[in-house]
Amino acid sequence: MNQKIIKHYLEFSQYTYSGLYQDVLRKNLPDDIRKIGELVRKQIIHRTTLEAGNMGTNTDKRFGDMAKVPWYRQPEDDVFVTASAIVAELYRRDKRGFVNDRLGKDKLILTCRFVAVLMASILKSKGIPCRIRSGNAPYFDMGKLGKVSADHWVNQYWNYKEERWVTIDVDGSWSLNDDFDPYDIPSEKFDYPADAWLNIRKKKDDPNRFWNAKPERGAIVVLWSLFYDFHCLMNSEITYIHVPELAMYGKFGKLSEKELKEIDNLAQLMQNPDANFSKLQHLWDTSKKFRLLKGGLL
């Protein structure tokens, strides 16, 4: 692997920077990645789990007893956007920090992007190159929605010994509806948005197969993931509410053929982000339409 790429994914972003907690994460947490992931999973409740209560995947209360979570607790994605904020709040609610027996009332209510940000922060703190990937996961039981591929964020870390990126899904590791190791996910199990976008454009895939919790279905879902993924590859793990103008509702249906082809070109480069790293960085440094964001207060 090109050392420039390794160095890039060792660097912290404004979202993954662990700040004054860097030594704590490096020294106090396990070095084994599976053990880190299991420990992280025990600190967090997904907002859909909180909503469902002790039903579905939580019938056995593996995520904690939802009946004991304070009634006023709401999803906290908008509150704890960065790794340092997440870690600080974990210590505020339980001064022991990362513990196996964290009470449900003291867990954070966060979704996959935030779990991935926390994992990336921990691994980078330990000197392990790590990046976040956004796409869609077809391996969850989505109930009435049927067989859809749900929007999802995972991590990839560089395995020096095997010289490859290993894909892991900490957030979804306890609720898979498929038989594979969430700490070494086969590439075909995850729908990367570059492939999905190009297949939709070539009419080789059904856009309505892709679902986003907004809720939304279709090609726009894949385009959101494509831009999330591009920003993640550039170490800028933006939140759900921020996308380039090209992916905004009012603009998406009016994209010109030129704009669509520009997006196609981005997707083609992202199909092999390591081989095309320099070209992706050039787009990052020069393309306002791919980098500047809209949404929230932007």
N, C-alpha and C positions, 0 to 999 in steps of 0.2 A: 504494500500500500504506500502511496505517495506520502512522505512525511509531512508535507504541507497540509494534507487532508487530516491526518492524525492530529496535528497541532490544532487545526481548526476546531475539531470536536473535543479537544481537551479544554478549550476556552469556555468560560462562562458567558452567558448572555445576561441582559438586564433582568431576565426572568429566572434563570437557573442559578444565578450567583448566590452562594450560601452565606456571604458576608462573614460576620464574626462567628458563625456556627461552623465554618469550614473545618476547623480542627476537631470539633465535636463529632461531626459526621465521619471524618476520616478515622478517628481513633476509637470512638465508642460504639460504632455499628459493626456488624459482621463484615468480613471480607468476601464471603461466598455470596454470589449474586442472587441465588435462589433464596437464601436466608434473609438477605436484605429485603427482597421483594415480599416475602411472607410477613416480615415485621412491618413494612410499610402498609401492607394491606390491612393489618390489624388496627391501624390508626384512623381509618377513613371509612365512612359510609357513603355509598352512592345515593344521589337524590332520588332515584327510582326505587331503591331499596327502602328508603325512609318513607316514601309515599305508599309503597305496597305493604309495609309493616312486616309482620312475621308470616309472610305468605311467599309463594313461588320459591325462588332460590334460597330464601331465608326461613323456610319452614323449620329447619333445624337450628335456626338462630346463629348460623356461622358468622354472620356480620354483626351480631349482637342483638339484644332484645330491644326491638324498636319501641316497645311499650314503655321502656325506661328512658327514652330520649325525651328531653324537655319539649313540651307542646309547642313552645315558641321557636324551636330550632328550624331554620329554613335553609335551603341550598345556599352555599357560601362561596360559589365560584366568583361572584362579583367582589368579594371581600378580600380573599387571600389569593392574589394573582401571581405572586412571586414565591420562589422556594423559601426565601428568608422569612417571608410573612407566614407561610405554612408552618415552618419549623418553630418560629417564635410562638405561634398560637398553640401548637402541640405542647410546648413547655409551659405556656401560661395555664392551660387547662389541667395539666398533670406535670408537676415539676420533675418527674422522672424522665420525661421525654418519650423516646421510643420504647414502649413496653409491650409485652405479650398480653397483659391483662388489662389493657385500657378499657375503662367502662364506656358503655354506649353513650352516656351523657357527655363524655369528654372527647368523643371522636369528632372529626371534622366532616362536614357534609360537602364532599367534592366529587367532581366527575373525572373522566379519564385524562383529559388534558393536564389537569393539576397533579394527578398521580404521576404522570409521565414527567412533568417538570420536576417534581420532588425526586423521582428516581434518577433523572439525569444529573441533578445537583449533587446527589450522594455519590454517584459513580465518578463524576468529574472531580469531586473533592478527594476521592481515593486514587486519582491519577489514571482512571479508566476512560478512554475516549467513548463518548456517548452522544447519540442524537435522538431526536424525537421524530416520529413519522405520523402523519395524519392520513387517514383513508377511511375504508369501510370494512367492517367485520361481518361475515356471513355466518359466524359460528355461535351466535346467541339465539336463544328461544325468544322470539319476539311476539309470541301469543297471537292475538287477533290480526296482527300485521302480516302474518304468514312468513314465507321465506324471503326476507329482505336482508340486505347488507347494510347494517347500521353504522352511522358515523362513529369513528373511534380513533383514539390516539394510542400509540404504543412506543416502545423504546427499541433502539438498536445499540449494542455495545460492540466494540472491536475486541475480538478474541485474538490476542497476539500469537498464542500457540497454534491455533488453527488457521490464522490469517484470513478471517472472514468476519462479517457483521452477523451477530446473533440477534434475532428479533425476539423480544419478550413482551408479554402482556400482563403486567402486575394488576391493573385494575380489573381485568376480566378473568383473572386466573382461577377464581373460585366459582365461576358461573358459565363455564364452557358447555356448549351443546354439541361437542365434537371430541374425538379421541386423538389428541396430540398434546405435546408438552408445551405449556404456555411460556416456558423459559427457553425454548428453541423452536419457534414457530416456523413450519415449512413455508416457503415463499408463496406457494399457491393457495394457502389458507387465508391470506389477507388481501383485500382488494386495494392495491395501490392506485391512487387517483390518476396517475399518468396513463397507465394501461387502460383503466376504466374510461377515461375521457376519450382517448383515441379510438377505442372499440365502439363507443357510442357514436362518435363522429362517422365511423365506417359502417354503422348500423349492424355491428357484430354483437352488440349487447343491448339489453333492454334497460333504458334509463330508469324506469319505474322500479327496478330491482333495488335501487339505492335510496336509503331513507336517512333523514336527519331529524333529530329530536325537536326541531323548531316548532311544529313538525312540517316537513316538506319532503317531497319525493321528486326524483327525476334528475336531469342533467345539471341543474343548478346546484344540487347537493354535491355532485362530483366536482364541479368547478370550485365550490367553497373549499373542499378538501384539497384540491390541487394547489390553491393559493396558500392554504394553511401549511401544506407539506413543503412548498417552495420556501416559505419563510422559515420553517423549522430547519430545513437543510442549510439555510444561511445563518443558523443560530439566532433566530428571532421568533420565539414560540408565542405568537400572538394569540389573543383570546378569541372566543367564538364570535363576538360582536364586531370584530374588525376584519374587513376584507377590502381589497382594491375595488375601485368604482366599477370595474368591468363585471364584478360578481354581485353587484347590488340589484335588487329586484327590478327597479325602474330601468336599468341599463341592460340587464341580461337578455331580455327578449328583443332588444334592438341592436345587438352586436352585428357589426358589418362583417363581410367575408374576410376582409383584411385583418380585423381584430381576431376573428376565429382562427385564422391561419397563424397569427402571432401566438395565440394560446396553444395551438397544435405544436408549434415549434418548441415552446417551453415544455410541454408534456413529453415530447420526443427526447429532449435533453434529460428530463427527470427520470426517464426509463432506465438510465444508467448514470446516476448522479456522480459516481466516483470518476468514471471515464470522462464525463463532461463537466467536471467541477469548475474548471477555469471559465468555461463558457457560461455556466450558471452564475458564477461570481460576477462576470462582466455584465450580465443582465441585471443583477442585483445592484451593481454600482451605477448603471446608466438608465434603467427603465423605470420612469416615474409611474407608468400605468400598472406595473406589477408590484411596485414597492410601497407607494403612498397609499394610506388606508382611509376608509370611511367607516362610520358607525360610532355609536356612543356620542362622545363630545368632539370627535374628530371631524 
